[in-house]
Amino acid sequence: MTSTPSAPRLVLATRNAGKVSELRHILSDAGLPHELVGADAYPQVPDVKETGVTFAENALLKAHALAQATGLPAIADDSGLCVDVLNGAPGIFSARWAGAHGDDKANLDLLLAQLSDIADEHRGAHFACAAALALPDGTERVVEGRLLGVLRHSPEGTGGFGYDPIFQPLDETRTTAQLTPEEKNAISHRGQAFRALIPVIRDLVG
């Protein structure tokens, strides 16, 4: 009797269960058989310092580190908010704009204060995400996704995280914090980038 080969495994450079679940859905919807696990499956692998100066550089740093440590194809992403009048800031510093990493309220409050005198017509912004795939042999690919929008003057909505309560996508009357998770995933920068990675996974991983 022949045994059924196991599904090829991919590892995602995150300890965020929500991100793992999101990418599992995208892989499944695309008909890919790969088993996806998060970095929690390899607790011996340390977190990687994001020392790059672009989203793509940071995503590749994390993907390569995880691929080398696990011997598996690795996926990583880096994302943030880019504000037009701030020349693309906070950008790669989005999660630590107010100083402490991951303090969503402080980051949002600081950004609103910095934009307090900026008129509606100059409050353009976009969310950007770079998603990278790295193989243990050093092969790499990176793709990007963007969600264009404008920034509100005050927070609206309780969903999402980060700057979602003040970001209103183009052609929407709601902020991303007012969208359902399904609505947000359908248009989000991260969803776009991960979906763009599907043909890359097919090509390089099989």
C-alpha positions as CSV (number, residue, x, y, z in Angstrom):
1,M,0.0,0.0,0.0
2,T,1.4,3.4,-1.0
3,S,1.3,6.2,1.5
4,T,-0.2,9.6,0.6
5,P,2.4,12.3,0.5
6,S,2.0,15.0,3.1
7,A,1.2,18.5,2.0
8,P,4.2,20.8,1.6
9,R,4.7,23.0,4.6
10,L,5.1,26.8,4.6
11,V,6.0,28.9,7.6
12,L,4.7,32.4,8.1
13,A,6.9,34.8,10.0
14,T,4.4,35.9,12.6
15,R,3.1,34.8,16.0
16,N,-0.2,36.5,15.2
17,A,-2.8,33.7,14.9
18,G,-5.1,36.1,13.0
19,K,-2.5,36.6,10.2
20,V,-1.9,32.8,10.0
21,S,-5.7,32.2,9.7
22,E,-6.0,34.9,7.0
23,L,-3.3,33.5,4.8
24,R,-4.6,29.9,5.3
25,H,-8.0,31.1,3.9
26,I,-6.2,32.8,0.9
27,L,-4.2,29.6,0.2
28,S,-7.3,27.5,0.5
29,D,-9.4,29.7,-1.8
30,A,-6.6,29.5,-4.4
31,G,-6.7,25.7,-4.2
32,L,-3.2,25.4,-2.9
33,P,-2.6,22.3,-0.7
34,H,0.2,23.7,1.5
35,E,0.1,23.4,5.2
36,L,0.7,26.8,6.8
37,V,2.1,27.3,10.3
38,G,3.1,30.4,12.2
39,A,6.5,31.1,13.8
40,D,5.0,29.7,17.1
41,A,5.6,26.2,15.7
42,Y,9.3,27.0,16.0
43,P,9.7,28.6,19.4
44,Q,13.5,28.2,19.2
45,V,13.7,30.7,16.3
46,P,14.2,34.3,17.6
47,D,12.3,37.3,16.3
48,V,14.1,39.2,13.6
49,K,15.0,42.9,14.0
50,E,13.4,44.9,11.3
51,T,16.5,47.0,10.3
52,G,15.5,47.6,6.7
53,V,14.5,51.0,5.4
54,T,11.6,49.8,3.2
55,F,8.7,47.4,3.7
56,A,10.2,45.0,1.1
57,E,13.6,44.9,2.9
58,N,12.0,44.1,6.3
59,A,9.7,41.4,4.8
60,L,12.7,39.8,3.1
61,L,14.8,40.0,6.3
62,K,12.2,38.1,8.2
63,A,11.5,35.5,5.5
64,H,15.1,34.7,4.9
65,A,15.8,34.3,8.6
66,L,12.9,31.9,9.1
67,A,13.7,29.9,6.0
68,Q,17.3,29.4,7.1
69,A,16.3,28.5,10.7
70,T,13.6,26.0,9.7
71,G,14.8,24.7,6.3
72,L,11.3,25.4,4.9
73,P,9.9,28.0,2.5
74,A,9.0,31.0,4.5
75,I,6.6,33.9,4.0
76,A,6.8,37.3,5.8
77,D,5.2,40.6,5.4
78,D,5.7,44.2,6.5
79,S,3.2,47.0,6.3
80,G,2.2,50.4,7.5
81,L,0.5,53.7,6.8
82,C,2.0,56.2,4.4
83,V,0.6,59.8,4.6
84,D,1.0,62.0,1.6
85,V,1.7,65.3,3.4
86,L,4.2,63.6,5.6
87,N,6.2,62.4,2.6
88,G,5.2,58.8,3.2
89,A,5.6,58.7,7.0
90,P,4.9,57.0,9.4
91,G,5.8,54.2,6.8
92,I,8.0,51.6,8.3
93,F,7.7,53.3,11.7
94,S,3.9,53.0,11.8
95,A,3.9,50.6,14.7
96,R,6.2,52.7,16.8
97,W,5.3,56.2,15.6
98,A,4.8,57.5,19.2
99,G,7.8,55.7,20.6
100,A,6.6,52.5,22.1
101,H,6.1,49.6,19.7
102,G,2.5,48.6,19.2
103,D,0.8,51.4,21.2
104,D,-2.0,51.8,18.8
105,K,-3.8,54.6,20.7
106,A,-0.6,56.7,21.2
107,N,0.4,56.3,17.5
108,L,-3.1,57.3,16.3
109,D,-3.4,60.3,18.7
110,L,0.1,61.6,17.7
111,L,-0.7,61.3,14.0
112,L,-4.1,63.1,14.4
113,A,-2.3,65.9,16.3
114,Q,0.3,66.2,13.6
115,L,-2.5,66.5,10.9
116,S,-4.8,68.7,13.0
117,D,-4.5,71.7,10.7
118,I,-4.5,69.8,7.4
119,A,-7.6,70.3,5.2
120,D,-9.6,67.4,3.9
121,E,-8.3,67.7,0.4
122,H,-4.7,67.1,1.6
123,R,-5.4,64.2,3.9
124,G,-4.6,61.5,1.3
125,A,-2.9,58.3,2.5
126,H,-2.4,54.7,1.7
127,F,-1.8,51.4,3.5
128,A,1.1,49.5,2.0
129,C,2.2,45.9,2.4
130,A,5.2,43.9,1.1
131,A,4.9,40.1,1.2
132,A,8.0,38.1,0.7
133,L,8.7,34.4,0.0
134,A,12.2,33.0,0.7
135,L,13.5,29.5,0.2
136,P,16.2,27.8,2.2
137,D,18.5,28.0,-0.9
138,G,18.3,31.8,-0.8
139,T,15.7,32.2,-3.6
140,E,13.5,35.2,-2.9
141,R,10.5,37.0,-4.3
142,V,8.6,40.0,-3.0
143,V,5.2,41.5,-4.0
144,E,3.3,44.5,-2.8
145,G,-0.3,45.6,-2.2
146,R,-1.8,49.1,-1.6
147,L,-5.1,50.4,-0.3
148,L,-5.7,54.1,-1.1
149,G,-7.8,56.4,1.0
150,V,-8.1,59.5,3.1
151,L,-7.7,60.2,6.8
152,R,-10.6,61.2,9.0
153,H,-10.2,63.9,11.7
154,S,-11.4,61.6,14.5
155,P,-11.6,57.8,15.0
156,E,-14.7,55.9,13.9
157,G,-15.4,52.2,14.4
158,T,-14.2,49.5,16.8
159,G,-12.9,46.9,14.4
160,G,-9.4,46.3,13.0
161,F,-6.4,47.8,14.7
162,G,-3.7,50.4,14.4
163,Y,-4.8,53.3,12.2
164,D,-8.0,51.6,10.9
165,P,-10.3,53.9,12.9
166,I,-9.1,57.0,10.9
167,F,-8.5,55.5,7.5
168,Q,-11.4,55.7,5.0
169,P,-10.7,53.7,1.7
170,L,-11.5,55.4,-1.6
171,D,-15.1,54.8,-2.7
172,E,-16.1,54.1,0.9
173,T,-18.0,56.1,3.4
174,R,-16.8,54.0,6.3
175,T,-13.4,53.6,7.9
176,T,-11.6,50.3,7.8
177,A,-12.5,49.9,11.5
178,Q,-16.2,50.0,10.5
179,L,-15.9,47.3,7.8
180,T,-16.5,43.6,8.6
181,P,-13.4,41.4,8.6
182,E,-14.6,39.9,5.3
183,E,-15.0,43.3,3.7
184,K,-11.7,44.5,4.9
185,N,-9.8,41.4,3.8
186,A,-11.3,41.7,0.3
187,I,-9.7,45.1,-0.2
188,S,-6.9,45.3,2.3
189,H,-3.2,45.9,1.3
190,R,-2.2,42.7,3.1
191,G,-4.9,40.7,1.4
192,Q,-3.8,42.1,-2.0
193,A,-0.1,41.3,-1.3
194,F,-0.8,37.8,-0.1
195,R,-3.0,37.0,-3.0
196,A,-0.3,38.3,-5.4
197,L,2.0,35.9,-3.7
198,I,-0.1,32.9,-4.7
199,P,1.4,32.5,-8.3
200,V,4.9,33.0,-6.8
201,I,4.3,30.1,-4.3
202,R,3.0,27.9,-7.2
203,D,6.1,28.7,-9.3
204,L,8.7,28.3,-6.6
205,V,7.2,25.8,-4.1
206,G,4.9,23.8,-6.3
